[in-house]
Amino acid sequence: MSDVVFKVAGESASPAKFIAKTRGFEMVVDEPENLGGTNEGANPVEYILAGLAGCINVVGHIVAKEMGFVIHNLKIEVEGNLNPNKLFALSNEDRAGFKQISLRLSPKTEASEDILAKWLERVNERCPVKDNLMHVTPVRIELEQQYAIKT
């Protein structure tokens, strides 16, 4: 199978709010009020956590099917901790991103604990979002010509 390209484009609605569009869907990215936003959507790091949970869900069901069992329901809790000091230029001691991300999976299935251990190992290996979080992915940022402000 060849590469699949995913795209998101959008525009700033305020200093803390961004409206993103992809495949006909709109996503509101906003900060909570205590971080300068209006709390009209999840913030960027919450989207990362949700993306990871969504990816684990998809891969988990694919792998279960390949292994010959059904997951009737999969509850996923994801938690990440970060220090916002670097974001707000208060300190450079911690990195800007998550220090750690933890997932708790609760599958409803007839599969045994041994099968689920093998399932989790395969899910861990195959989740693209987890792979992006665990390994360096080149990110190129380009600056295009600024909009002309008419006075």
Backbone bond lengths (Angstrom), bond angles and torsions (degrees), N, CA, C in turn:
res aa  C-N    CA-C-N  psi(-1)  N-CA   C-N-CA  omega(-1)  CA-C   N-CA-C  phi
1 M - - - 1.439 - - 1.534 108.25 -
2 S 1.318 116.87 138.51 1.463 120.01 179.56 1.523 111.02 -84.48
3 D 1.325 114.72 170.54 1.460 120.23 -178.98 1.523 111.60 -58.98
4 V 1.311 115.53 146.37 1.454 123.12 172.66 1.519 106.50 -110.53
5 V 1.314 117.21 132.13 1.459 121.74 -178.73 1.524 108.75 -102.13
6 F 1.318 116.21 129.81 1.458 122.66 175.71 1.520 107.77 -111.25
7 K 1.328 116.60 139.51 1.464 120.46 -178.78 1.520 110.15 -133.51
8 V 1.313 114.67 144.37 1.460 123.34 172.59 1.516 106.12 -133.76
9 A 1.328 116.97 135.94 1.461 121.71 175.51 1.516 107.74 -137.67
10 G 1.300 116.23 152.13 1.448 118.52 179.96 1.498 112.60 -172.43
11 E 1.319 114.13 -168.60 1.454 120.41 -175.63 1.517 110.22 -148.92
12 S 1.302 114.42 148.70 1.454 121.60 177.85 1.525 109.96 -68.55
13 A 1.336 115.97 130.21 1.468 121.53 174.99 1.526 110.32 -100.48
14 S 1.320 117.09 -18.74 1.466 124.52 176.67 1.520 106.27 -167.71
15 P 1.325 118.52 175.51 1.473 118.87 178.51 1.535 113.95 -58.83
16 A 1.332 118.62 -26.01 1.472 121.04 -177.91 1.518 113.22 -113.66
17 K 1.326 118.21 -1.02 1.472 121.28 -174.56 1.522 110.39 -122.84
18 F 1.329 116.07 132.60 1.460 123.61 -179.37 1.524 107.64 -130.18
19 I 1.310 117.14 133.45 1.466 121.71 176.37 1.525 107.09 -104.79
20 A 1.320 116.14 115.49 1.460 122.39 -178.52 1.522 109.37 -107.64
21 K 1.330 115.41 146.99 1.463 121.11 177.29 1.516 108.98 -129.56
22 T 1.329 114.59 138.56 1.454 121.31 176.41 1.524 109.12 -152.34
23 R 1.313 117.12 132.21 1.465 123.18 178.41 1.533 113.11 46.87
24 G 1.313 119.21 35.00 1.451 121.87 179.21 1.522 114.21 85.83
25 F 1.323 117.69 2.20 1.459 121.85 177.85 1.522 108.99 -102.23
26 E 1.319 115.42 148.92 1.458 120.52 175.73 1.516 108.80 -114.14
27 M 1.322 115.75 134.40 1.463 121.85 177.84 1.519 108.41 -122.39
28 V 1.316 116.00 127.31 1.453 120.84 176.15 1.519 108.06 -94.74
29 V 1.313 115.54 122.20 1.457 121.88 177.81 1.530 106.14 -110.15
30 D 1.315 117.21 117.56 1.457 121.48 -176.64 1.519 109.19 -145.76
31 E 1.283 115.60 161.42 1.458 121.18 178.54 1.525 109.78 -99.25
32 P 1.323 117.11 155.23 1.469 118.46 172.19 1.527 109.05 -65.98
33 E 1.307 115.74 161.47 1.468 120.45 -177.11 1.523 112.37 -57.85
34 N 1.339 117.57 -37.34 1.472 119.53 -178.64 1.531 113.02 -69.09
35 L 1.345 117.54 -9.43 1.468 121.43 175.57 1.531 111.22 -114.51
36 G 1.346 116.62 19.20 1.458 120.68 173.46 1.506 116.61 94.66
37 G 1.327 117.92 4.68 1.456 120.86 -178.97 1.513 113.06 -101.71
38 T 1.324 114.81 -169.47 1.466 121.30 178.60 1.525 111.85 -113.02
39 N 1.320 116.90 5.40 1.467 123.17 175.75 1.528 113.02 60.12
40 E 1.345 116.09 37.19 1.467 120.40 -179.27 1.524 112.88 -94.58
41 G 1.313 117.62 1.59 1.453 121.29 178.04 1.513 109.52 -170.24
42 A 1.318 114.88 172.83 1.461 120.41 176.00 1.527 108.77 -66.43
43 N 1.332 115.98 153.29 1.468 118.15 178.14 1.533 109.38 -89.64
44 P 1.332 117.99 171.56 1.468 119.94 -174.90 1.527 114.50 -55.52
45 V 1.328 117.70 -41.58 1.463 118.08 -178.15 1.529 111.60 -73.09
46 E 1.330 117.52 -27.98 1.469 119.62 174.08 1.526 110.53 -68.88
47 Y 1.337 116.98 -34.80 1.469 119.69 174.84 1.528 110.73 -64.83
48 I 1.327 117.44 -35.65 1.471 119.33 175.85 1.525 109.98 -61.67
49 L 1.338 116.65 -46.98 1.466 120.46 -179.91 1.529 110.93 -63.17
50 A 1.331 116.78 -42.78 1.468 120.40 178.64 1.527 110.77 -65.07
51 G 1.334 116.61 -39.13 1.463 120.32 177.63 1.515 111.63 -63.04
52 L 1.322 116.31 -40.22 1.461 120.13 177.35 1.522 110.49 -64.47
53 A 1.325 117.61 -45.96 1.466 120.85 179.20 1.528 110.95 -62.46
54 G 1.326 116.63 -42.81 1.465 120.02 179.12 1.514 112.24 -63.07
55 C 1.321 116.22 -39.52 1.459 120.90 179.17 1.529 110.98 -67.51
56 I 1.332 116.82 -44.05 1.469 120.57 177.36 1.528 109.98 -59.69
57 N 1.329 117.10 -39.23 1.466 121.16 177.70 1.530 111.18 -59.91
58 V 1.332 116.65 -51.03 1.468 120.83 -178.47 1.522 111.03 -61.83
59 V 1.334 115.72 -51.70 1.469 120.19 -177.78 1.525 110.02 -63.78
60 G 1.326 117.52 -38.87 1.460 121.17 179.37 1.514 112.59 -58.78
61 H 1.328 116.55 -43.37 1.459 119.75 179.03 1.536 111.96 -70.99
62 I 1.338 117.05 -38.05 1.472 120.34 177.21 1.528 110.10 -61.40
63 V 1.314 116.40 -48.22 1.471 120.77 -177.74 1.527 110.79 -65.74
64 A 1.319 118.01 -40.73 1.472 120.47 178.05 1.522 110.52 -59.58
65 K 1.319 116.59 -44.23 1.471 120.28 178.70 1.525 110.69 -61.12
66 E 1.351 116.32 -44.30 1.470 120.25 178.00 1.519 111.75 -61.29
67 M 1.337 116.35 -34.11 1.465 120.66 -178.13 1.532 112.27 -85.97
68 G 1.324 117.23 -4.44 1.458 120.78 174.15 1.522 115.93 87.86
69 F 1.316 117.67 24.19 1.467 118.76 174.49 1.527 109.94 -134.95
70 V 1.312 115.48 165.48 1.460 121.86 -175.96 1.524 109.62 -111.60
71 I 1.307 115.19 136.50 1.458 120.95 169.07 1.525 105.57 -100.89
72 H 1.319 115.69 113.59 1.464 120.17 -177.94 1.518 111.54 -77.03
73 N 1.311 116.56 -30.22 1.461 122.42 178.89 1.521 107.06 -158.53
74 L 1.323 115.77 143.20 1.460 119.94 178.21 1.518 108.53 -133.72
75 K 1.325 115.59 111.02 1.455 120.81 175.37 1.518 107.70 -93.03
76 I 1.336 115.37 134.77 1.462 120.77 -177.60 1.522 108.51 -131.96
77 E 1.315 116.03 126.23 1.456 121.82 172.82 1.521 107.39 -114.34
78 V 1.323 115.98 130.81 1.463 121.34 179.75 1.521 107.92 -125.85
79 E 1.307 115.07 136.32 1.462 120.62 -179.68 1.518 108.88 -138.97
80 G 1.314 115.68 136.30 1.450 120.33 176.83 1.508 109.75 -136.72
81 N 1.314 116.24 144.08 1.464 118.62 177.97 1.521 109.54 -119.32
82 L 1.333 114.17 136.13 1.453 120.27 175.49 1.514 109.54 -142.95
83 N 1.305 115.24 157.47 1.457 122.03 178.48 1.531 107.10 -103.17
84 P 1.345 119.50 118.16 1.462 121.25 -176.69 1.528 114.81 -77.11
85 N 1.328 118.52 3.31 1.466 120.81 -176.33 1.529 113.20 -59.47
86 K 1.313 118.13 -39.53 1.470 119.77 179.76 1.525 110.09 -68.87
87 L 1.310 117.46 -40.53 1.464 121.98 177.18 1.525 110.81 -54.76
88 F 1.319 116.72 -43.78 1.461 121.61 -177.13 1.536 112.97 -94.65
89 A 1.328 116.76 14.54 1.473 123.43 177.01 1.526 112.61 56.53
90 L 1.331 116.31 36.22 1.461 120.96 178.08 1.521 112.26 -94.23
91 S 1.338 116.35 -23.48 1.457 121.00 -178.25 1.516 108.75 -165.62
92 N 1.323 115.91 154.82 1.463 121.61 174.68 1.519 111.66 -113.20
93 E 1.325 117.36 13.16 1.457 120.77 -175.64 1.527 112.80 -67.56
94 D 1.324 117.66 -44.81 1.464 121.02 178.94 1.524 110.11 -101.03
95 R 1.290 116.05 159.07 1.458 120.35 174.28 1.528 109.10 -68.55
96 A 1.318 117.52 165.05 1.459 121.76 179.61 1.531 111.51 -77.31
97 G 1.317 116.47 -29.33 1.463 120.80 -175.61 1.513 113.56 -88.77
98 F 1.321 113.57 -173.32 1.457 120.37 179.96 1.524 111.18 -60.29
99 K 1.315 115.75 138.98 1.459 121.48 172.91 1.519 109.82 -79.70
100 Q 1.324 115.35 -33.51 1.459 122.17 -178.41 1.517 108.64 -161.81
101 I 1.325 115.78 147.91 1.460 122.57 173.32 1.514 107.13 -126.36
102 S 1.326 116.50 131.65 1.470 121.85 179.18 1.515 109.44 -120.32
103 L 1.321 115.62 138.71 1.462 121.88 176.37 1.512 109.53 -120.53
104 R 1.316 115.32 143.29 1.458 122.18 174.41 1.526 106.68 -126.60
105 L 1.325 116.43 117.10 1.460 121.90 -178.55 1.524 109.81 -106.60
106 S 1.330 115.56 134.57 1.465 121.21 176.92 1.525 108.71 -128.51
107 P 1.347 116.41 89.30 1.464 118.92 179.96 1.528 111.78 -84.42
108 K 1.325 116.06 139.08 1.460 121.92 172.20 1.528 106.03 -98.75
109 T 1.333 115.91 109.87 1.462 121.40 -173.20 1.520 109.90 -160.78
110 E 1.308 115.42 162.71 1.462 120.78 174.46 1.529 111.65 -89.64
111 A 1.329 117.94 -3.77 1.467 121.38 -177.53 1.531 110.72 -64.18
112 S 1.325 115.12 146.21 1.472 121.22 -179.76 1.525 110.34 -74.11
113 E 1.329 115.63 167.65 1.468 120.74 177.71 1.524 110.97 -62.64
114 D 1.328 117.85 -37.66 1.466 120.90 178.51 1.528 111.14 -63.50
115 I 1.330 116.18 -44.25 1.472 120.64 178.21 1.528 109.68 -63.73
116 L 1.330 117.21 -43.22 1.467 120.47 -179.59 1.531 111.93 -64.64
117 A 1.320 117.63 -33.41 1.466 120.36 176.86 1.530 109.98 -64.47
118 K 1.339 117.48 -43.25 1.469 121.60 177.18 1.523 110.45 -66.33
119 W 1.341 115.95 -39.60 1.463 121.64 177.73 1.528 110.35 -59.63
120 L 1.326 117.01 -47.68 1.460 121.20 -178.39 1.529 110.93 -62.86
121 E 1.303 117.33 -39.04 1.461 121.05 178.07 1.529 110.83 -60.44
122 R 1.334 116.73 -44.05 1.468 120.94 179.87 1.526 111.59 -69.16
123 V 1.322 117.57 -40.55 1.467 121.79 177.68 1.521 109.19 -60.90
124 N 1.321 116.37 -44.53 1.464 122.75 178.80 1.526 111.89 -56.55
125 E 1.319 116.67 -39.10 1.462 122.12 -177.68 1.522 112.80 -75.50
126 R 1.345 117.71 -26.43 1.466 120.08 -166.79 1.521 115.55 -109.97
127 C 1.301 119.86 -4.49 1.468 121.84 -177.71 1.536 110.04 -75.18
128 P 1.344 118.90 114.14 1.465 120.76 -179.04 1.530 113.95 -61.68
129 V 1.325 118.05 -36.97 1.465 119.56 -179.80 1.522 109.92 -67.72
130 K 1.318 117.56 -43.15 1.474 120.30 176.93 1.526 109.70 -60.94
131 D 1.332 116.78 -41.30 1.457 120.66 178.44 1.534 110.58 -58.83
132 N 1.338 117.06 -43.23 1.467 120.33 178.83 1.519 112.03 -65.15
133 L 1.318 117.39 -34.69 1.458 120.54 179.08 1.526 112.25 -74.77
134 M 1.319 116.87 -30.81 1.460 120.91 -175.77 1.533 113.85 -87.99
135 H 1.324 117.52 -21.25 1.462 120.74 -175.18 1.526 110.02 -127.04
136 V 1.294 115.66 151.90 1.455 120.76 179.11 1.528 109.27 -66.46
137 T 1.320 115.49 126.57 1.455 122.03 174.54 1.520 106.83 -115.44
138 P 1.321 118.32 123.87 1.462 119.04 179.88 1.534 110.69 -59.55
139 V 1.318 116.05 131.48 1.465 122.11 176.55 1.520 106.90 -124.50
140 R 1.317 116.23 121.62 1.461 121.35 179.99 1.525 107.79 -108.99
141 I 1.323 117.43 126.61 1.456 122.43 177.98 1.518 107.98 -114.22
142 E 1.328 116.10 125.16 1.457 121.35 179.13 1.520 109.00 -116.07
143 L 1.307 116.21 148.42 1.456 121.89 177.68 1.516 107.71 -108.02
144 E 1.333 116.11 121.57 1.453 120.65 175.93 1.514 109.27 -91.95
145 Q 1.313 116.19 166.34 1.462 121.65 179.34 1.527 109.66 -55.12
146 Q 1.311 116.08 137.53 1.451 121.94 -179.59 1.526 110.62 -68.98
147 Y 1.334 113.83 153.83 1.449 119.54 172.25 1.525 108.70 -65.87
148 A 1.296 117.36 144.19 1.464 121.45 175.31 1.531 108.52 -80.07
149 I 1.306 116.75 127.04 1.459 121.17 177.74 1.518 107.34 -95.80
150 K 1.317 115.12 119.12 1.468 120.41 -179.47 1.525 109.37 -90.21
151 T 1.326 115.35 132.63 1.461 119.41 178.64 1.503 112.02 -110.99
